[in-house]
Amino acid sequence: MTVRATVRRARGVLAAAALLALATTCLGTVGPAAQSAHAATFTVYDQTQGDWHHWDLEQLGLVDNAAVYDRWGLSCSTTGCSNVPSQATFEAAVQAAVGTFTAAASAPLVLDLENILPVSATSAAQAQQDLALYEKLATWAHDAEPSAPLGIYSYDYSTANSSSTKQLYTGGYLQFFAPSLYNRWATVADWESELDAAVANDHAMDSALPIYPYLWPQWDNGTSGQLSGPDWDTEFARVQARTQGAIVWADAATTLGSGSCGWLGDLAREMSLLTGTQSSGPLTVTTQVPNTCEAVRGSSTAVTVTLTDKGTAATAATTLRSASGPQGITGTFGATAVPALAPGASWSTTMSLAVPSGETDQTALVRIAYDGGFGRLTLIVP
């Protein structure tokens, strides 16, 4: 099958996949909320699971994608390219990546080959060599995974050698854009400007293709620390308004801890709205975890659970029923009889949250159920 025939089929697969709503859930402060209008058209992919983490963001509603990294040391000059693998070797690497990332056959597949990006070439002649090699590798990738739409990790906020990059899209080799939008700049406002530039450049190359920016919840501008909840919320909302999805990534040094609670809780909330799985019922459930949002394997954590009537009418008495999460995580309540509550009134109890020592994921989504509704708590298990 030719690359163009393969591409046409992959584009059809991508268009159908873009309309699927994601599945699962959310958060640390939970309550009734309206479903996002973008739920059917905005997909968030998880590229943390195949690298070095066990974050299990799929339980929040993210979808696995796959990426092929440069393991050969690819390099191009003005006259040719070196360290190019054979077709059989490259196709085997593509198929192995899909398996490693546990991605579906129709999930987006990213070629992350940063040394041969036309945008980074130092001359037009080198950019042409980069282009020719990328065309060859993209053709092989389509042969290896014919149902997967293909994109490249690139710096789309730059227009350097854009005529060469454009040929990868207009030539039918690529079916989506995957611009790197890590937090390389001084402020979130600067980041927003670069996102706008990337979107404009991508639209100039092919306005019909979806854009899935890479997001990393870490500052990458020489400072340390992860994004706060408000900063992540601003960036996520901007990406949601301007593109068709996002790819969440993290390097090996990115660890989950109390400093991750803000962005992770916000991601859980956003995903619950996208998937239509936000909490329900007449009472809002909030929680207070001693170390912000962390629980410890092999022990129990005392969590304050508060139910509040946020409506305009009194709620009837109800009963707390259960608290459960993945891999055997359970919660028991100090009291379960919730009294009738007037508008604005609250009632609290303590939940003993037990995490088995054999639990392996670094995040856990706990469902707190009462008669007539439920809320959710997102935990980090370092």
C-alpha positions as CSV (number, residue, x, y, z in Angstrom):
1,M,0.0,0.0,0.0
2,T,1.3,3.4,-0.8
3,V,1.8,6.1,1.9
4,R,-0.9,8.2,0.4
5,A,-3.5,5.4,0.4
6,T,-2.4,4.6,3.9
7,V,-2.7,8.3,4.9
8,R,-6.3,8.5,3.5
9,R,-7.3,5.6,5.7
10,A,-5.5,7.0,8.7
11,R,-7.2,10.4,8.3
12,G,-10.6,8.7,8.3
13,V,-9.6,6.8,11.5
14,L,-8.5,10.1,13.1
15,A,-11.6,11.9,12.2
16,A,-13.7,9.2,13.8
17,A,-11.5,9.0,16.9
18,A,-11.7,12.7,17.4
19,L,-15.4,12.5,18.0
20,L,-15.2,9.9,20.8
21,A,-15.8,11.1,24.3
22,L,-13.2,10.0,26.8
23,A,-14.1,7.8,29.7
24,T,-13.6,8.1,33.5
25,T,-13.0,10.7,36.2
26,C,-11.8,13.4,38.5
27,L,-10.6,15.4,41.5
28,G,-10.1,16.6,45.1
29,T,-12.9,19.1,45.6
30,V,-16.0,17.7,43.8
31,G,-19.6,18.8,43.2
32,P,-22.3,19.2,40.6
33,A,-21.1,20.8,37.4
34,A,-22.1,21.1,33.8
35,Q,-20.4,19.0,31.1
36,S,-18.0,20.8,28.8
37,A,-19.1,21.7,25.4
38,H,-15.8,20.4,24.0
39,A,-16.3,16.9,25.4
40,A,-16.9,15.3,22.0
41,T,-14.1,17.1,20.1
42,F,-11.2,17.5,22.6
43,T,-9.1,14.4,23.5
44,V,-6.3,14.4,26.0
45,Y,-3.6,11.8,25.4
46,D,-1.2,10.2,28.0
47,Q,2.4,9.8,26.9
48,T,3.7,9.3,30.5
49,Q,2.8,5.6,30.7
50,G,5.4,4.2,28.3
51,D,8.4,6.1,29.5
52,W,9.3,5.8,33.2
53,H,6.1,6.5,35.2
54,H,3.2,4.6,36.6
55,W,0.9,7.6,36.9
56,D,-2.2,5.8,35.5
57,L,-3.7,9.0,34.2
58,E,-6.1,6.8,32.1
59,Q,-8.3,6.5,35.2
60,L,-8.9,10.2,34.8
61,G,-10.0,9.8,31.2
62,L,-6.8,10.3,29.3
63,V,-6.2,8.0,26.2
64,D,-2.9,6.3,25.5
65,N,-0.9,7.4,22.5
66,A,2.5,6.2,21.3
67,A,5.8,7.8,20.4
68,V,9.0,6.6,18.6
69,Y,12.2,8.2,20.0
70,D,15.5,8.5,18.2
71,R,17.6,5.5,19.4
72,W,19.9,5.6,16.4
73,G,21.5,9.1,16.6
74,L,20.0,10.4,13.4
75,S,21.7,13.3,11.8
76,C,21.6,15.2,8.5
77,S,24.0,17.6,6.8
78,T,23.6,19.6,3.7
79,T,24.6,16.6,1.6
80,G,23.0,13.6,3.3
81,C,22.0,11.8,6.5
82,S,23.7,9.3,8.8
83,N,22.9,6.5,11.2
84,V,19.7,5.7,9.3
85,P,18.3,2.3,10.3
86,S,17.0,-0.2,7.8
87,Q,13.3,-0.3,7.0
88,A,12.9,-3.5,8.9
89,T,14.6,-2.1,12.0
90,F,12.6,1.1,12.0
91,E,9.3,-0.7,11.5
92,A,10.0,-3.1,14.3
93,A,10.8,-0.1,16.6
94,V,7.5,1.5,15.6
95,Q,5.5,-1.6,16.4
96,A,7.4,-2.0,19.7
97,A,6.6,1.6,20.7
98,V,2.8,1.0,20.2
99,G,3.0,-2.0,22.5
100,T,5.2,-0.3,25.1
101,F,2.8,2.7,25.3
102,T,-0.2,0.3,25.4
103,A,-1.8,2.4,22.6
104,A,-4.6,1.3,20.4
105,A,-3.9,0.6,16.7
106,S,-5.8,3.8,15.8
107,A,-4.2,6.0,18.4
108,P,-2.0,8.9,17.4
109,L,1.6,7.9,16.8
110,V,4.3,10.6,17.2
111,L,7.8,10.5,15.6
112,D,10.0,12.3,18.2
113,L,13.1,12.6,16.1
114,E,14.4,16.0,17.2
115,N,17.8,15.9,15.5
116,I,16.2,15.9,12.0
117,L,13.5,18.5,12.4
118,P,13.5,20.9,9.4
119,V,12.7,23.7,11.8
120,S,16.0,23.2,13.6
121,A,18.2,22.9,10.4
122,T,20.9,25.5,10.1
123,S,20.4,25.9,6.3
124,A,17.8,25.3,3.6
125,A,19.9,22.6,2.2
126,Q,20.1,20.7,5.5
127,A,16.3,21.2,5.9
128,Q,15.8,19.5,2.6
129,Q,17.8,16.5,3.7
130,D,15.8,16.4,7.0
131,L,12.6,16.5,5.0
132,A,13.7,13.7,2.7
133,L,14.6,11.5,5.6
134,Y,11.4,12.3,7.5
135,E,9.4,11.4,4.4
136,K,11.1,8.0,4.3
137,L,10.6,7.3,8.0
138,A,7.0,8.4,7.9
139,T,6.3,6.1,5.0
140,W,7.9,3.2,7.0
141,A,5.9,4.1,10.1
142,H,2.6,4.0,8.1
143,D,3.6,0.6,6.7
144,A,4.2,-0.7,10.2
145,E,1.1,0.8,11.8
146,P,-1.3,1.5,8.9
147,S,-4.3,2.5,11.2
148,A,-2.4,5.0,13.3
149,P,-2.5,8.7,12.3
150,L,1.0,10.1,12.3
151,G,2.5,13.4,13.6
152,I,5.9,14.8,14.6
153,Y,7.1,16.4,17.8
154,S,8.2,19.9,16.6
155,Y,8.6,23.5,17.5
156,D,5.7,24.9,15.6
157,Y,5.9,28.3,17.2
158,S,8.9,28.9,14.9
159,T,8.5,29.5,11.1
160,A,12.1,28.5,10.4
161,N,12.3,26.3,7.2
162,S,8.5,26.1,7.3
163,S,8.3,25.4,3.6
164,S,10.1,22.1,4.2
165,T,8.0,21.2,7.2
166,K,4.8,22.0,5.2
167,Q,5.6,19.4,2.6
168,L,5.3,16.7,5.2
169,Y,1.6,17.7,5.7
170,T,0.7,18.7,2.2
171,G,2.4,15.6,0.9
172,G,0.1,13.4,3.0
173,Y,2.8,12.0,5.3
174,L,1.4,13.4,8.5
175,Q,-2.2,13.6,9.8
176,F,-1.9,15.8,12.9
177,F,0.3,18.5,14.5
178,A,2.1,17.9,17.8
179,P,3.8,21.2,18.7
180,S,6.0,21.2,21.8
181,L,4.4,23.7,24.2
182,Y,6.4,23.1,27.4
183,N,6.8,26.0,29.8
184,R,10.1,27.3,28.3
185,W,9.1,31.0,28.7
186,A,9.1,33.3,31.7
187,T,5.3,33.5,32.3
188,V,2.1,31.8,31.4
189,A,1.2,34.9,29.3
190,D,4.4,34.3,27.2
191,W,3.4,30.7,26.9
192,E,0.0,31.7,25.6
193,S,1.6,33.9,22.9
194,E,3.8,31.0,21.7
195,L,0.7,28.7,21.6
196,D,-1.1,31.3,19.4
197,A,2.0,31.4,17.1
198,A,2.1,27.6,16.9
199,V,-1.6,27.4,16.1
200,A,-1.3,30.1,13.4
201,N,1.7,28.4,11.8
202,D,0.0,25.0,11.8
203,H,-3.2,26.4,10.3
204,A,-1.0,28.1,7.6
205,M,0.4,24.6,6.7
206,D,-2.9,22.7,6.8
207,S,-6.0,24.1,8.6
208,A,-7.9,20.9,8.3
209,L,-5.6,18.8,10.5
210,P,-6.0,18.6,14.3
211,I,-3.5,20.0,16.7
212,Y,-2.4,18.2,19.8
213,P,0.1,20.3,21.7
214,Y,2.6,18.6,24.1
215,L,2.0,19.7,27.7
216,W,4.4,19.1,30.6
217,P,3.3,20.1,34.1
218,Q,6.8,21.4,34.9
219,W,8.5,24.7,34.4
220,D,11.2,24.3,31.8
221,N,12.7,27.8,31.8
222,G,15.6,27.4,34.2
223,T,13.4,27.6,37.3
224,S,12.3,24.6,39.4
225,G,8.9,23.4,40.4
226,Q,5.7,22.2,38.8
227,L,2.8,24.3,37.6
228,S,0.3,25.5,40.1
229,G,-3.3,24.6,39.7
230,P,-4.3,28.0,38.4
231,D,-1.4,28.1,35.9
232,W,-2.3,24.6,34.6
233,D,-6.0,25.6,34.5
234,T,-5.1,28.7,32.4
235,E,-3.0,26.7,29.9
236,F,-5.4,23.8,29.7
237,A,-8.3,26.1,29.0
238,R,-6.4,27.9,26.3
239,V,-5.4,24.7,24.6
240,Q,-9.0,23.5,24.8
241,A,-10.2,26.7,23.1
242,R,-7.6,26.7,20.3
243,T,-6.9,23.0,19.5
244,Q,-8.5,19.6,19.2
245,G,-6.6,17.9,22.1
246,A,-3.3,17.7,24.0
247,I,-0.6,15.2,24.9
248,V,0.5,15.1,28.5
249,W,4.2,14.1,28.9
250,A,6.8,14.1,31.7
251,D,10.5,13.3,31.8
252,A,12.1,10.8,34.2
253,A,12.9,13.5,36.7
254,T,9.3,14.7,37.1
255,T,8.1,13.1,40.3
256,L,4.6,13.3,41.9
257,G,4.4,14.8,45.4
258,S,2.6,17.4,47.3
259,G,3.8,20.0,44.8
260,S,1.8,18.1,42.1
261,C,-1.6,18.3,43.9
262,G,-2.6,21.6,42.2
263,W,-2.2,20.7,38.5
264,L,-3.2,17.0,39.0
265,G,-6.4,18.0,40.8
266,D,-7.2,20.5,38.1
267,L,-6.5,17.9,35.4
268,A,-8.9,15.5,37.2
269,R,-11.6,18.2,37.3
270,E,-11.2,19.1,33.6
271,M,-11.3,15.5,32.6
272,S,-14.4,14.9,34.6
273,L,-16.1,17.6,32.6
274,L,-14.8,16.4,29.3
275,T,-16.0,12.8,30.0
276,G,-19.3,13.7,31.6
277,T,-18.3,11.8,34.7
278,Q,-18.2,14.6,37.3
279,S,-19.8,14.0,40.7
280,S,-23.5,14.1,41.0
281,G,-26.2,14.5,43.6
282,P,-27.6,17.3,45.8
283,L,-24.5,17.5,48.1
284,T,-21.0,18.7,47.3
285,V,-18.2,16.4,48.7
286,T,-14.9,18.0,49.7
287,T,-12.0,16.4,51.4
288,Q,-9.0,17.4,53.4
289,V,-5.9,15.2,53.2
290,P,-3.1,15.8,55.8
291,N,-0.3,16.1,53.3
292,T,-2.4,18.0,50.7
293,C,-3.3,15.0,48.5
294,E,-0.8,12.3,49.4
295,A,-1.6,8.8,50.8
296,V,1.0,6.2,51.9
297,R,1.1,2.6,50.7
298,G,0.7,0.0,53.4
299,S,-1.0,2.3,55.9
300,S,-4.1,4.3,56.6
301,T,-4.6,8.0,56.2
302,A,-7.2,10.1,58.1
303,V,-9.1,12.2,55.6
304,T,-11.7,14.7,56.6
305,V,-14.8,14.4,54.4
306,T,-17.3,17.2,54.3
307,L,-20.7,17.2,52.6
308,T,-22.3,20.6,51.9
309,D,-25.7,21.7,50.6
310,K,-24.8,24.1,47.8
311,G,-28.3,24.3,46.5
312,T,-31.2,26.6,47.3
313,A,-33.4,24.1,49.2
314,A,-32.8,21.9,52.2
315,T,-31.5,18.4,51.5
316,A,-33.0,15.3,53.2
317,A,-31.0,13.1,55.6
318,T,-28.8,10.5,53.8
319,T,-26.2,7.9,54.4
320,L,-22.5,7.6,53.4
321,R,-22.2,4.2,51.8
322,S,-18.7,3.6,50.5
323,A,-15.3,4.9,49.5
324,S,-13.3,2.8,47.0
325,G,-10.4,3.2,44.6
326,P,-8.2,1.0,42.3
327,Q,-6.1,-1.9,43.5
328,G,-8.0,-2.5,46.7
329,I,-8.0,1.1,48.1
330,T,-10.8,1.4,50.5
331,G,-12.2,4.0,53.0
332,T,-14.2,3.5,56.2
333,F,-16.2,6.4,57.8
334,G,-16.2,7.3,61.4
335,A,-19.9,8.2,61.0
336,T,-22.2,7.5,58.1
337,A,-25.6,9.2,59.0
338,V,-25.7,12.5,57.3
339,P,-28.4,14.8,58.7
340,A,-30.8,17.0,56.7
341,L,-28.9,20.1,55.7
342,A,-30.1,23.7,55.1
343,P,-28.8,25.6,52.1
344,G,-25.1,26.4,52.8
345,A,-24.9,24.0,55.8
346,S,-22.2,21.3,56.0
347,W,-21.5,18.1,57.9
348,S,-18.2,16.4,58.3
349,T,-16.7,13.0,59.4
350,T,-13.3,11.3,59.3
351,M,-12.5,8.7,56.7
352,S,-9.8,6.1,57.3
353,L,-8.3,5.6,53.8
354,A,-6.3,2.4,53.5
355,V,-3.8,1.8,50.6
356,P,-2.6,-1.8,50.3
357,S,1.2,-2.2,50.3
358,G,1.0,-3.9,46.9
359,E,-0.6,-0.9,45.2
360,T,1.6,0.1,42.3
361,D,0.2,3.2,40.6
362,Q,1.3,6.7,41.7
363,T,-2.2,8.2,41.5
364,A,-5.6,6.9,42.7
365,L,-9.1,8.0,42.0
366,V,-11.4,7.3,45.0
367,R,-15.2,7.4,44.7
368,I,-17.0,8.6,47.8
369,A,-20.7,7.5,47.5
370,Y,-23.8,8.5,49.5
371,D,-27.4,7.7,48.9
372,G,-28.4,10.0,46.1
373,G,-25.0,10.9,44.8
374,F,-21.2,10.7,44.9
375,G,-18.0,12.7,44.8
376,R,-14.4,11.9,43.9
377,L,-11.0,12.4,45.4
378,T,-7.7,12.2,43.4
379,L,-4.7,11.1,45.5
380,I,-1.0,10.8,44.9
381,V,0.7,7.7,46.2
382,P,4.4,8.5,45.9
